[in-house]
Amino acid sequence: MAEFKRVLVKLSGEALLAPDGYWLHPSTLMTLAADLAEASHAGIELAVVIGGGNIIRGAKVGAAGWIDRATADSMGMLATVMNSIALEGALEAAGSAARTMSAVAMASICETYARQPALHHMRKGRIVILGGGTGSPFFTTDTAAVLRAIELKCDAVLKATQVDGVYSDDPKKNPKAIRYDVLSHDEAITKDLKVMDTAAFALARENKLTILVGSCHAPATIKGILQGTSPATRVTP
């Protein structure tokens, strides 16, 4: 039985990269889609925000100086929509109804994001994929994820990462890194654990939003994290 009725899942765009560096790895995309579909079929209402870092990172391009940051971030928003419609197709193939909604209007490709239509889709059991970030430059997809989760009255944000929780240090580099099962928002700030970027985490803290951090790779699953059978760190108000 799932503890959470409605959850926003934040996926990294880099998770879709193929081993050869190509921007999209079909088998990874299908695995993620099947995992999300299982969670949806278990009765959990889902929204998804996916980054665009497998295609372009606006902050990195902007910092290079050859394109201004606002323009680079606009390119990044378009990248998130590309990932979103790819995930929509994979979810439909996995037997789960899905809708892409973009904060940047592109009506011939997908729906434009609005709160009430998004809630309607979720109540109907459709997975809503939220592309285009916040629709404005200078905000990360972490911030977009927390913002949309609050708007859509989600019980939690699941940040699906490469590791099974929040650690005191990078566990791939430091075998003595401490893993946390439960943290408060204040503890995460005091320990400087960087659960999310500063703006996103501040917004989550202010709105008392629970954040789950866990692995999106086997043997852990998104469905397992939400049902308590796969490990994850819980960051609570």
C-alpha positions as CSV (number, residue, x, y, z in Angstrom):
1,M,0.0,0.0,0.0
2,A,1.5,3.3,-1.0
3,E,1.9,5.9,1.7
4,F,1.6,8.8,-0.7
5,K,-1.5,9.4,-2.9
6,R,0.0,12.1,-5.2
7,V,3.7,12.5,-5.9
8,L,5.9,14.5,-8.2
9,V,8.9,12.6,-9.5
10,K,12.0,14.6,-10.5
11,L,14.2,12.9,-13.0
12,S,17.6,14.0,-14.1
13,G,18.1,14.5,-17.9
14,E,21.6,12.9,-17.5
15,A,19.9,9.6,-16.6
16,L,18.8,9.3,-20.2
17,L,22.3,9.5,-21.7
18,A,23.5,6.5,-23.7
19,P,26.9,5.0,-22.8
20,D,28.3,6.3,-26.1
21,G,27.2,9.9,-25.2
22,Y,24.1,10.0,-27.4
23,W,21.4,12.2,-25.8
24,L,18.9,9.4,-25.4
25,H,19.3,5.8,-24.4
26,P,16.1,3.9,-25.4
27,S,16.5,1.0,-23.0
28,T,16.9,3.4,-20.0
29,L,13.9,5.4,-21.2
30,M,11.8,2.3,-21.4
31,T,12.9,1.0,-18.0
32,L,12.0,4.4,-16.4
33,A,8.7,4.4,-18.1
34,A,7.8,0.9,-17.0
35,D,8.7,1.8,-13.4
36,L,6.5,4.9,-13.5
37,A,3.7,3.0,-15.1
38,E,3.8,0.4,-12.3
39,A,3.6,3.1,-9.7
40,S,0.6,4.7,-11.6
41,H,-1.1,1.3,-11.9
42,A,-0.7,0.9,-8.1
43,G,-3.0,3.9,-7.7
44,I,-0.4,6.7,-7.1
45,E,-1.2,9.9,-9.0
46,L,2.0,11.0,-10.6
47,A,3.5,14.1,-12.1
48,V,7.1,14.1,-13.6
49,V,9.6,16.8,-14.1
50,I,12.6,15.8,-16.2
51,G,15.7,17.9,-16.7
52,G,17.4,18.6,-20.0
53,G,21.1,18.1,-19.0
54,N,21.5,15.2,-21.4
55,I,21.1,17.8,-24.2
56,I,22.1,21.1,-22.9
57,R,22.7,22.8,-19.5
58,G,21.7,26.5,-19.7
59,A,23.8,27.5,-16.8
60,K,26.9,25.9,-18.2
61,V,26.5,27.4,-21.7
62,G,25.7,30.8,-20.2
63,A,28.8,30.7,-18.0
64,A,30.9,30.0,-21.1
65,G,30.1,33.5,-22.3
66,W,29.3,32.9,-25.9
67,I,25.5,32.9,-25.4
68,D,23.8,35.0,-22.7
69,R,22.3,33.1,-19.7
70,A,18.7,33.9,-20.5
71,T,19.0,32.6,-24.0
72,A,20.9,29.5,-22.9
73,D,18.2,28.8,-20.3
74,S,15.5,29.1,-23.0
75,M,17.4,26.4,-24.9
76,G,17.5,24.3,-21.8
77,M,13.7,24.6,-21.4
78,L,13.3,23.3,-25.0
79,A,15.5,20.4,-24.1
80,T,13.2,19.4,-21.2
81,V,10.3,19.4,-23.6
82,M,12.1,17.0,-25.9
83,N,12.8,14.7,-23.0
84,S,9.2,15.0,-21.8
85,I,7.6,14.0,-25.1
86,A,10.1,11.1,-25.4
87,L,9.0,9.9,-22.0
88,E,5.3,10.4,-22.9
89,G,5.7,8.1,-25.8
90,A,7.5,5.5,-23.7
91,L,4.8,5.6,-21.0
92,E,2.1,5.1,-23.6
93,A,4.0,2.1,-25.0
94,A,4.2,0.8,-21.4
95,G,0.4,0.9,-21.1
96,S,0.1,4.1,-19.0
97,A,-1.8,7.2,-20.2
98,A,0.4,10.3,-20.2
99,R,0.2,13.9,-21.1
100,T,3.1,16.4,-21.6
101,M,2.3,19.9,-20.5
102,S,4.8,22.7,-21.1
103,A,5.3,25.9,-19.3
104,V,6.5,27.3,-22.6
105,A,3.5,27.4,-25.1
106,M,4.0,25.1,-28.1
107,A,0.4,24.1,-28.8
108,S,1.2,22.0,-31.9
109,I,3.4,19.7,-29.9
110,C,1.9,19.5,-26.4
111,E,-0.5,21.1,-24.0
112,T,0.4,24.3,-22.3
113,Y,0.7,23.9,-18.5
114,A,-2.2,25.1,-16.4
115,R,-2.9,23.9,-12.9
116,Q,-6.5,22.8,-13.2
117,P,-6.1,20.8,-16.4
118,A,-3.0,19.1,-14.9
119,L,-5.0,18.2,-11.8
120,H,-7.8,16.8,-14.0
121,H,-5.4,14.6,-15.9
122,M,-3.9,13.3,-12.6
123,R,-7.3,12.5,-11.1
124,K,-8.1,10.5,-14.3
125,G,-5.0,8.4,-13.7
126,R,-2.8,10.0,-16.4
127,I,0.9,10.7,-15.7
128,V,1.5,14.4,-16.3
129,I,5.0,15.2,-17.6
130,L,5.8,18.8,-16.9
131,G,8.3,20.3,-19.4
132,G,9.7,23.8,-19.9
133,G,10.9,24.3,-16.4
134,T,9.2,27.2,-14.7
135,G,8.9,29.0,-18.1
136,S,11.4,31.6,-17.0
137,P,15.2,31.7,-17.1
138,F,17.5,31.4,-14.1
139,F,15.5,28.7,-12.4
140,T,16.5,25.0,-12.3
141,T,14.3,22.0,-12.9
142,D,14.6,21.3,-9.2
143,T,12.9,24.6,-8.5
144,A,10.3,23.8,-11.2
145,A,9.6,20.4,-9.5
146,V,9.1,21.8,-6.1
147,L,6.9,24.7,-7.5
148,R,4.7,22.3,-9.4
149,A,4.4,19.9,-6.5
150,I,3.1,22.7,-4.3
151,E,0.7,23.9,-6.9
152,L,-0.6,20.4,-7.5
153,K,-0.9,19.6,-3.8
154,C,1.5,16.7,-4.0
155,D,2.2,14.7,-0.8
156,A,5.9,14.6,-1.7
157,V,8.6,15.1,-4.3
158,L,10.7,12.1,-5.1
159,K,14.1,13.1,-6.5
160,A,15.3,10.0,-8.3
161,T,19.1,10.0,-8.5
162,Q,22.1,7.8,-9.0
163,V,22.4,6.8,-5.3
164,D,19.9,5.4,-2.8
165,G,19.7,8.4,-0.5
166,V,21.4,11.4,0.9
167,Y,25.0,11.0,2.1
168,S,27.4,13.2,4.1
169,D,29.7,13.0,1.1
170,D,29.9,11.4,-2.4
171,P,29.7,7.7,-1.6
172,K,31.4,6.8,-4.9
173,K,34.5,8.8,-3.8
174,N,34.3,8.4,-0.1
175,P,33.5,4.9,1.2
176,K,33.1,6.3,4.7
177,A,30.3,8.6,3.7
178,I,27.4,8.5,6.1
179,R,23.9,7.7,4.7
180,Y,20.9,9.3,6.3
181,D,17.5,7.5,6.5
182,V,15.6,10.5,7.8
183,L,16.5,14.2,8.0
184,S,14.6,17.4,8.8
185,H,14.8,20.4,6.5
186,D,16.8,22.2,9.1
187,E,19.3,19.3,9.5
188,A,19.9,19.2,5.8
189,I,20.7,22.9,5.7
190,T,22.9,22.8,8.8
191,K,24.9,19.8,7.5
192,D,25.0,21.5,4.0
193,L,23.9,18.2,2.4
194,K,22.7,19.9,-0.8
195,V,19.5,17.8,-1.2
196,M,18.4,20.2,-4.0
197,D,19.6,23.6,-5.2
198,T,19.2,26.4,-2.7
199,A,16.1,28.0,-4.2
200,A,14.2,24.7,-4.6
201,F,15.0,23.6,-1.1
202,A,14.1,26.9,0.5
203,L,10.7,26.7,-1.3
204,A,10.2,23.1,-0.1
205,R,11.1,24.1,3.5
206,E,8.8,27.1,3.5
207,N,5.8,25.0,2.3
208,K,6.6,22.0,4.5
209,L,7.0,19.7,1.6
210,T,8.4,16.2,2.1
211,I,11.3,15.3,-0.2
212,L,12.3,11.7,-0.9
213,V,15.8,11.0,-2.4
214,G,16.5,7.5,-3.8
215,S,17.9,5.6,-6.8
216,C,16.0,5.3,-10.0
217,H,18.1,2.3,-11.0
218,A,17.6,-1.4,-10.2
219,P,17.2,-3.1,-7.8
220,A,15.5,0.0,-6.4
221,T,12.4,1.3,-8.1
222,I,10.2,4.4,-8.0
223,K,7.2,2.3,-7.1
224,G,9.3,0.6,-4.4
225,I,10.4,3.9,-2.9
226,L,6.9,5.2,-2.8
227,Q,5.6,1.9,-1.2
228,G,8.5,1.7,1.3
229,T,10.2,-1.4,-0.1
230,S,13.2,0.4,-1.8
231,P,15.6,2.5,0.3
232,A,15.4,6.3,0.2
233,T,16.2,9.2,2.5
234,R,13.2,11.1,3.7
235,V,13.7,14.9,4.3
236,T,10.7,16.1,6.4
237,P,9.5,19.4,7.7
